[in-house]
Amino acid sequence: MNSASLLAGSGTLLYKEVLRFWKVSVQTVAAPVLTAILYLLIFGHVLEDHVKVFGSIGYTSFLIPGLVMMSVLQNAFANSSSSLIQSKITGNLVFLLVAPLSHWAWFLAYVGASVVRGLAVGTGVMLATFWFAPLPFAQPLWVLVFGVAGAALMGALGLIAGLWAEKFDQIAAFQNFIIMPMTFLSGVFYSVGSLPPFWKGVSHLNPFFYMIDGFRYGFFGVSDVSPWTGLVVVGASLLVVCGLCLRLLKIGYKIRH
Amino acid sequence: MPTISFQHVGKTYSGAHGAVKALDDVSFDIEPGEFFGLLGPNGAGKTTLISILAGLARASSGTVRVLGHDVVTDYAQARRSLGIVPQELVFDPFFSVREALRIQGGYFGVRADARANDAWIDELLAHLGLSDKADANMRQLSGGMKRRVLVALALVHRPPVIVLDEPTAGVDVELRQTLWQFIARLNKEGHTVLLTTHYLEEAEALCGRIAMLKQGRVVALDRTSALLAGTASTMLRFKMDAALPASLAGQSRVTGRIVQITAHDAHEVETILGVLRNAGCQPEDLEIGRADLEDVFIEIMNGPPRAIGPVKVAA
């Protein structure tokens, strides 16, 4: 099968997935932006005068990129996982299953739509929080690289969760017991460098830490670890998750019986 | 080359209570332009066979081809040739009817954004009585209208083969007539149609050839007229209060007081009347008429395995 056949129909599925979340954008874009603003208002108000990070960066400035990236990651995961589980449970996945779409077409469309939603929410959070503190954008290319790679990784992870889950409860459990703790313990609200050695070591095992840290490097030009180390870890994680996702799609895991 | 070819298709599901054989060595071909019926009681394997054809399920053994394309190794070409109307009344609540049709066409290579397919979409909507619902959200449609949209979705990429899995289950008479007129027209224009239905009068009226499945095996396969002629061709219909003699139970249908018994010829009719007389039964309003496909179906399902009519096996 040539590459054109592998990708046939993928553009339409991407269009449909983007249209799907855009039609309910109050819920899928505006609500997470509001949540991020609330985090910023509360934590920024409490800690702005007490905490300086990386020597001279104010806490609110430090927090904004973390919140942006957290929103990108959580919404990228939510997009693919919720779309797929809804289609499975309501039965309309049959329209995709009978279509001549390759596993690559499924993968690129679902992950692509997750990246679009993640970046849309991330941009929304950035625009809404722009007024709260200055952001220098020291290395914008790193912002883009970690933003897109992180969203793609979470979109692929959401696709795996959507394939695996048979009920909405299972997706909620995946989000509440895996995604949420790994995000919160990745340095969104604090610098991992400030942790005791044991917890610092534990944080370095969390791929989410490298995504947040690398993303933040793009704004301030300083980070807990080198962005190149972060890129290697995030890139390797992306390859593993995408490889597993493509394999599951190819065998029709839990969707073709 | 047959339009659809099932060769030695088997399907075994493994569950908590062990393996369940849903299909057992099913082989038959459907020729170009045929209107073919696939009949059988619930659990006979009809939907499993359709699912394997459509790529929703994978056969445990055997091969299925559509216009020569294997549904597993050459699935893209096979699926482009098929328009599947699923049994379940499913829809995507995010989209209008027209959006859903454009998107579905796009999956098959018709550009969804270019609106290039809109003339055909408008024609489909008109034929299915949905023109005024084109911009309505799927959630706003009645069950019958959602069923029509399912048909339109299956046809949006102009497939040469149409597969309808119980398309008229639970829909009103008007829709059934509209739907069958449209499908019959498409069949006349050269489309091959594979139909599964529980409405045997529909199968009798529409299908040129019929296969009957029972417990995952093909138990009858022939032209509809041959099936009707080759089995019980006479039917006794009467009303009776008393219980039917046990010897007649296997070939009869009882609905309240109404009893219908199938017979092959006049001699058998006499025998049945004799059995009733000897049992002291007093049939009222006795009528003798031609057996329909439902009688044939009951006889085949209740009877022993039959020699199957001509089955084309690809070389």
HADDOCK unambig.tbl for C-alpha pairs under 7 A between the chains (distance, minus, plus):
assign (segid A and resid 8 and name CA) (segid B and resid 109 and name CA) 6.44 0.50 0.50
assign (segid A and resid 9 and name CA) (segid B and resid 106 and name CA) 5.89 0.50 0.50
assign (segid A and resid 9 and name CA) (segid B and resid 107 and name CA) 4.25 0.50 0.50
assign (segid A and resid 9 and name CA) (segid B and resid 108 and name CA) 6.22 0.50 0.50
assign (segid A and resid 9 and name CA) (segid B and resid 109 and name CA) 5.74 0.50 0.50
assign (segid A and resid 12 and name CA) (segid B and resid 103 and name CA) 6.27 0.50 0.50
assign (segid A and resid 12 and name CA) (segid B and resid 106 and name CA) 5.39 0.50 0.50
assign (segid A and resid 12 and name CA) (segid B and resid 107 and name CA) 6.11 0.50 0.50
assign (segid A and resid 12 and name CA) (segid B and resid 112 and name CA) 6.25 0.50 0.50
assign (segid A and resid 13 and name CA) (segid B and resid 107 and name CA) 6.92 0.50 0.50
assign (segid A and resid 16 and name CA) (segid B and resid 103 and name CA) 6.83 0.50 0.50
assign (segid A and resid 20 and name CA) (segid B and resid 94 and name CA) 6.14 0.50 0.50
assign (segid A and resid 90 and name CA) (segid B and resid 90 and name CA) 6.83 0.50 0.50
assign (segid A and resid 91 and name CA) (segid B and resid 90 and name CA) 5.77 0.50 0.50
assign (segid A and resid 92 and name CA) (segid B and resid 90 and name CA) 5.39 0.50 0.50
assign (segid A and resid 92 and name CA) (segid B and resid 91 and name CA) 5.48 0.50 0.50
assign (segid A and resid 92 and name CA) (segid B and resid 92 and name CA) 5.96 0.50 0.50
assign (segid A and resid 97 and name CA) (segid B and resid 55 and name CA) 6.92 0.50 0.50
assign (segid A and resid 97 and name CA) (segid B and resid 56 and name CA) 6.22 0.50 0.50
assign (segid A and resid 98 and name CA) (segid B and resid 54 and name CA) 5.74 0.50 0.50
assign (segid A and resid 98 and name CA) (segid B and resid 55 and name CA) 6.24 0.50 0.50
assign (segid A and resid 98 and name CA) (segid B and resid 56 and name CA) 6.85 0.50 0.50
assign (segid A and resid 98 and name CA) (segid B and resid 79 and name CA) 6.49 0.50 0.50
assign (segid A and resid 99 and name CA) (segid B and resid 79 and name CA) 6.18 0.50 0.50
assign (segid A and resid 99 and name CA) (segid B and resid 107 and name CA) 6.00 0.50 0.50
assign (segid A and resid 99 and name CA) (segid B and resid 108 and name CA) 6.24 0.50 0.50
assign (segid A and resid 100 and name CA) (segid B and resid 75 and name CA) 6.72 0.50 0.50
assign (segid A and resid 100 and name CA) (segid B and resid 76 and name CA) 4.30 0.50 0.50
assign (segid A and resid 100 and name CA) (segid B and resid 79 and name CA) 5.56 0.50 0.50
assign (segid A and resid 100 and name CA) (segid B and resid 80 and name CA) 6.33 0.50 0.50
assign (segid A and resid 100 and name CA) (segid B and resid 107 and name CA) 6.98 0.50 0.50
assign (segid A and resid 100 and name CA) (segid B and resid 108 and name CA) 6.28 0.50 0.50
assign (segid A and resid 101 and name CA) (segid B and resid 107 and name CA) 6.86 0.50 0.50
assign (segid A and resid 256 and name CA) (segid B and resid 56 and name CA) 5.07 0.50 0.50
assign (segid A and resid 256 and name CA) (segid B and resid 57 and name CA) 5.01 0.50 0.50
assign (segid A and resid 257 and name CA) (segid B and resid 56 and name CA) 6.64 0.50 0.50
assign (segid A and resid 257 and name CA) (segid B and resid 57 and name CA) 4.45 0.50 0.50
assign (segid A and resid 257 and name CA) (segid B and resid 58 and name CA) 6.13 0.50 0.50
